[in-house]
């Protein structure tokens, strides 16, 4: 066998081994992008009960500079308090990555809050963990924090 053929065969074997060791990224069966779009639409419309429905009963929310919030009712109260501070502010959510495996999934992305005049009020990043329970994907826990000045 000539040297060129040996090198090519070696590269093919190495590539095959790497593909076997590093499985392909799993698709996002939890559909974080669809759920993020619902969260954004319903929050901006003031339909906080629809936003609350996206969370598991025992969900947690970890906002910046505040204690963690546990449970759907407490999350709803926190969402209402946020809306009360700026009811005409609009939130835009972008999903930059999401993946799921079995009954667990995650998503990461960015958010932007704009005031009534369209000016940027806040922006930052978020991460959530999703869990499938009784055939339905729900947000189990989320954390977000601002990229703005302190």
Beta strands, then each sheet from edge to edge (+ up, - down):
strand 1: 55-62
strand 2: 69-70
strand 3: 90-101
strand 4: 104-114
strand 5: 120-133
strand 6: 136-146
sheet 1: 2+ 1- 6- 5+ 4- 3+
end
